[in-house]
Amino acid sequence: MGVRYCPYCKQIVETKTLMKGYKHQMYNGIPVKLRLIVHKEEDGGCGQTWETVEIPVEYVIGYKKGKP
């Protein structure tokens, strides 16, 4: 469970990550996590699913280790 932006409802909502969509892979030489997210219908959500891509913070341009 988590809280994410739903691109269908266009608001921040409670979501769930589906294990069937969880993958690790390389994207342009960067290790990323692919996740399939669902806006849960039982909590009043739209029931739509979408994918997210998570990258390690060390690969974000401008990131400086030890600084917020």
RAPE-V122266 format. One record per pair of residues at least 24 apart in sequence whose ideal C-beta (glycine too) atoms are under 6 Angstrom apart, sorted by the first residue. I is the first residue (numbers start at 1). J is the second residue. Records with the same first field share a line. If there is no record, write none. Layout:
BEGIN
I=J, J
END
This chain:
BEGIN
6=39
7=50
8=46, 48
9=46
13=39, 45
14=43
15=39
16=40
30=55, 59
END
